Amino acid sequence: MRSTPKIRRVQLKINQSDESVILGIVSAEPDYKLSLAINKNLGISLKNSSPLIINGMPGDETSFSRFSDSSSSENLVYDLTSNRSGKNCLSGKLKNIDYFFRIHDPDNETNLDQAVSKLREMDCITAVFTIDAGSVRDKNINHLIH
């Protein structure tokens, strides 16, 4: 009689925080005006892309606007996602933040400190925060990282 082999569970640790940085932006400007201002200051090309759709209760889905740029490099991606859609927030724990700006840069082509300082200098932006996605206990933050 054959004995069944013992099943062993292996946990793979994938560190996505090295590849993606999420910045929280506080701004009273509408998303399209903010994306144009960011394009001008950072020299990128954010364009309106497919919205982030979150399914809540059955038959209830919420759409959050998104602007993306992946034209400058194959691996370098910028995403500007709204935290608000009507009365709903993408992240209830971070409801004071208006937009999430994700920089996916596995090749470390961008100088993050320089990008943050350029964003902070903009008149239409009130505040910029670096968000540690691992420390925020909100399931919707994971939708930003893909």
URFEN-V548759 format. One record per run of one state. SS is the DSSP state (helix for helix, strand for strand, loop for the rest). FROM is the first residue (numbers start at 1). TO is the last residue. If there is no record, write none. Layout:
# URFEN-V548759
ss=[SS,SS]
from=[FROM,FROM]
to=[TO,TO]
This chain:
# URFEN-V548759
ss=[loop,helix,loop,strand,loop,helix,loop,strand,loop,strand,loop,strand,loop,strand,loop,strand,loop,helix,loop,strand,loop,helix,loop,strand,loop,helix,loop]
from=[1,16,19,20,27,31,43,47,56,61,70,77,83,84,86,88,90,92,95,99,105,112,122,127,132,139,146]
to=[15,18,19,26,30,42,46,55,60,69,76,82,83,85,87,89,91,94,98,104,111,121,126,131,138,145,146]
